[in-house]
Structures are given as C-alpha cells and as structure tokens.
C-alpha cells in the first residue's frame, strides 16, 4: 500500500484512469463489432455508415493512448478490406 501522500494520490488517479480507459476500450471494441456485424449481414449502406463512425473512434483512441497507432491502422485496414470484399461479392 502507498505510504506517502503523493503515492496515495497517484494510486487514486491510476484507479480513475483505469476505469476511464476501460470504458473507452469497450467503446472501441463495440464500434469494431458493429462494422463486422453490418458486413456479415451484407447491408452495404449500414456497413459504410458503421465504418464512418468507427474510423474516427479508432483515431481518437490513438490520440488518447488507449491503443497503439499501428494497431489502429491494422484495425482500419482489415475492416476496410472486409468492406471492399463484401461490396465486390455483391
């Protein structure tokens, strides 16, 4: 346990940040799942609109250091590839 006032404060702040970051990560995962669900259903317009919502969300998570820049680019690339494959199949 933290012995100094400074360490106790850092522990409190770390707990707040952990809870906040967990909710942001959950939002990120939800947005990605929404795109995948729309692609799997075959609804082109829903998939495009879900991708339009997910892309800035992914970028925001990078800006706030929730995920690494390369991971964000990988997510966007794979989602975009799935979207294009779905459109080509129709």
Secondary structure, DSSP 8 states (H G I E B T S, - for coil): ---SHHHHHHHHHHHHHHHHHHHHHHHHHHHHHHHHHHHHHT-HHHHHHHHHHHHHHHHHHHHTTSS-HHHHHHHHHHHHHHHHHHHHH-
